[in-house]
Amino acid sequence: MEGILITFEGIDYSGKTTQAKKLFNYLKRKGHKAILLREPGGEKVSENVRQVLLSSGNTGMDPLTELLLYEAARAQLVSKVILPALRQGKLVICDRFYDSSLAYQGYGRGLDIKMIDYLNEVSVSGLKPDLTILIDIPIDVFSSRMRQNNKKKDRIEKEKIDFYKRVRDGYLKIARKEKKRFKVIDGSGEIEVVWDEVKNTVDYFLRG
Ligand code: TMP
């Protein structure tokens, strides 16, 4: 595969979307053939599945249903957009990827990790990110950012704090297991401070 896949991960309110956008603009300015995608979404069918997943009206969704919908949105995005872009030598930035399912549905909801590993592998046809940036924030930062945010909460954001603690710990566990692929960056500081670290990490990686 010619292209490069960089993914961003982190719990809600970590600021990873802001950082992914900054990276996209930076790399475009530097002349890279970059595209920015998000999960769930990034493609027509996947965006429709996103609506189902995040609609706060869809209460009582079974954890397995939830997992399978995330995997379905992912399979569609990978086959229709990510793989073709990588084949064309593009640099793909994805705001969330399969590690989100491990962290949220595995460590958060308690579904079997091995099963999720398997479904992840199937839905991405064995593809692996070249670099994964985990923007990590402590739970007290998460709580205070959530309190300050006036936007209507989506279905996942309505989860309790303990859920997010499990998801955060899960992410750190995954990052420890895959030290080579992951770079963990503290997301609790100012946007520009975090950006400095993201930029340095990616510059270093691309020089590699
Ligand atoms: P976003 O807010 O970063 O766009 O992500 C949407 C929500 O979906 C967020 O709360 C995390 C959640 N999510 C999962 O639970 N599992 C997944 O596999 C993915 C991709 C996202």
Residues whose N, C-alpha, C, O or C-beta is under 5 A from the ligand:
A	BS01	TMP	D12 E39 P40 Y70 R96 F97 S100 S101 Y104 I156
